[in-house]
Amino acid sequence: EDKVVQSPLSLVVHEGDTVTLNCSYEVTNFRSLLWYKQEKKAPTFLFMLTSSGIEKKSGRLSSILDKKELFSILNITATQTGDSAIYLCLNAGGTSYGKLTFGQGTILTVHP
Amino acid sequence: NAGVTQTPKFRVLKTGQSMTLLCAQDMNHEYMYWYRQDPGMGLRLIHYSVGEGTTAKGEVPDGYNVSRLKKQNFLLGLESAAPSQTSVYFCASRKGGSGNTIYFGEGSWLTVV
C-alpha cells in the first residue's frame, strides 16, 4: 500500500525561526513529489521534485528530495506570520496509474 | 480562464438526502480527482479518473459514486448522506503523464445534520 507520512504534524514557532518539514514515502513507481501550501481554501503549489539531490528554491522556501532514503524536506527560513498554513506533501505515482497520495499535512503556526 | 470550478461551495443536507457535487475544468486535463479533508487527516482521495468514461476508487470511496461522462466534468454523488460525510471536498485536475502540477478547486463545504 502506498504511504506518505509527514512530520511533525504540527509546529509552533516565532517569527524569524527556521523550520524543516519532513515527508517520507513508500510508493511503487515513484514519479514525482510535490509540496503544497494550504491557507484558508485550496492548496497552492510550491515545488515539484523528481530528481534526487537537486534543491528547488523560491525566496525563503527550499526543498530537496532523497530518492534513496525516500524522503523530502521543505525548509522555511526567517519565518513570517504569513507562513502559517498547512503544508501538504503529495506523491504522484504509486501502484495505480494516475493516483495521487497526500500526507496528513503539517500545521505550521508562526507567532509574531 | 476559470481553472477548476466546484459547485456548490456550501451545502447543508439532512441525513439520508442525496446530492451531487460538480467539478468542471477548462484546461483539457485528462486526470481529475475528488478529495475530502477533515481536521488532522490531510486530504484523502475518494475517487479519481484518468480519462473520460473511466473512474477508479481511492482511499475512502464508500458512500460516494462518481461519473466522468465528459472530459471537463467530474461529478461526485452522495446517494444517502450521513453525518460522517460532513467535510470539505476538493476537486483537482492535472494533465496526463508524469511531471505535471495539480490544480485545485476552491472547495465545497458540506454539512450533514
Interface residues (C-beta under 8 A of the other chain):
Chain A: Q6 L9 R31 S32 L34 K41 A42 P43 T44 F45 M48 T50 L88 L90 A92 G93 S96 Y97 G98 K99 L100 T101 F102 G103 Q104 G105
Chain B: Y31 Y33 Y35 G40 M41 G42 L43 R44 L45 Y48 V50 A56 G58 F90 A92 G96 S98 G99 T101 I102 F104 G105 E106 G107
